[in-house]
Amino acid sequence: MTSILLELKTHKIRNRNKKVALICFFVLSIICVVADIFIGSQGLTFSQVIHALIHPQSSDIASKIIVWDIRMPMALMAPLIGGALALAGAQMQTTLNNPLADPYTFGVSAAAGFGASLVITNVIAIPFYSGSVSNSVNGLYYVLINHFFNCRYFISKANIN
């Protein structure tokens, strides 16, 4: 009976430690996003950045452009892109049942690079899209084509056996 209570107590402590670690990492990520907005190659002072964040209409145009058009989108997209990459990696590892799976296993990197190179050399272009959006859309397009052909290959191999 005492061993069960001891295990229950250690489980609660471990669970509490995980929650504390998760909260600490969340707070640290928020601090890093805020610091990313304040730190940059252009020497804006703390007061200039605060003024551009709170009153963008009355701040000077350079501070407004640097904060809202350059630093803010990068700072907000970094955690989202990192989370998406982590989710994609976990999905690949789960699909293959291999903890060492990477984007090269499925050919995702090669397909995205191929699509980006076609856009960069203007062999193929998606109308009405800017360069970076076109690169992303073409990368996704070629990844989906690669996935389609891989699925057909694996389905045909499964039917043979």
N, C-alpha and C positions, 0 to 999 in steps of 0.2 A: 504494500500500500504506500509506503513511504517513497519507493522508487517512482511510482506513478506521479505522486505529488511533486517530487523533485524534477521529473521530466516536464511536467506541466509548468512549473516555475521557470525552468530554463527556456522552455518554448516561449513563454510570455516575455521574458527578457530579450530573447533573440528577435521576437516580433517587434518589440518596442524599439530595439536598436535599429532595425530595418526602417521603421517609420522615421526615426530621428535622422538617419542617414539620408533618406529620401527628401525630407524637408530641408536638410542642410544643402544638398545638391541643388534643389529647386531654388533656394535663396541665392546660392552661389551663381547659378546660371542667370538669374535676374540681375545680380550685381554685374556680371560680365557683359550682359546686353547693354546695361546703362553705361558702363565704362567704355564700351565700344562706341557709343554715341559721342562721348566726351573726348576720346583719344583719337587723334588722326595726324596725318602728315602736315596738314595746314594748322598753323598755330593759333587756333581759336581759344580765347580765354574761357574760363568756367562761366563767367557772367554773360558772355556773348552766346554761348550754347544755350544757357537757361533762357535768355531773352528770345532766342530764335525758336525754342520749343514752346514757350508760353505765349509769346506775342509775335507770330511770324509775319504779320502784316506790317508791323512797325519796326522790325529789325532790318539791318542792311541786307541788300540782295545777295551778297557773297555768303554771309553767314546762313541765310535762309536756304540757299541752294546747297551749300555744303552739308548742313544738318538734315534737311528734309529730303533732298534728292539723292544724296550720296551715302551718308552715314546711316540714316534711319532704315532704308530698305535693306542694306547689308546686315545691320544689326538684328533686324526682325526676321530675316530669312535664314540666317545661320542656324538657329536652333531647329527651325522647321526642316531644313535640308539635312541636318545631322540626324534628326529623328527619322526622316524618310530613308536615309541610307542605312540606319540601324535596323529599321523594319524590313527593308529589302534583304539585308544580310541574314536576318533571322529567318525570313521566308525561304531563302535559298538553302540554308542549313537544314531547315525542317523538311523541305521537299526532297533533298538528297539524303537525309539521315546521315549527314556528314558534318561534324563541327568545323571542318577545315574548308568548307565550300566557299568559293569566292566568285565574283562576277565573270571571271575568265572561264569557269566551268561550263556555264550555259552559253557562253559566247556573247553575253550582253555587252561587254566592253568593246569587243570587235564590231558588233553591229552598231553601237552608238557612235564609235569612231568612224565607221564607214559612212554613216548618215551625215555626220558633221563634216567629213571631208568632201562629200558630194555638194553640200550647201556652200562650203567655203570656196570651192572651185567653180561654183555656179553651174554645175552640171544639172542639178535639180533645185528647184525653188518652190516654196509654197507662197502663192500670191497673198498679198495683204498682210504679211507678217514682217516684222523687223528681223534683223539678223540673229539676235540671241534667241528670240522666240522661235524662229524658223529652225535654228539648230536643235533646240530642245524638242520641237514637234517631230522633226525628221529623225532624231535619235530614238524617240519613242516609237515612231513608225517602223523603223528597221528592227528594233527590239521585238516588236509584235510580229513582224514577218519571221524573224528568227525563231520565236516561240512557236509560231504556227507550224513551221517546217519541222522543228524538233518534236512537237506533239505528234505530227503525222508519222515521223520516223519511229517513235517509241510505240505508237499504237500498232503500226505495221509489224514491228518486231514482236509485240505481245501476241498478235494474231498468228504469227508463224509458230510460236512455241505451243 
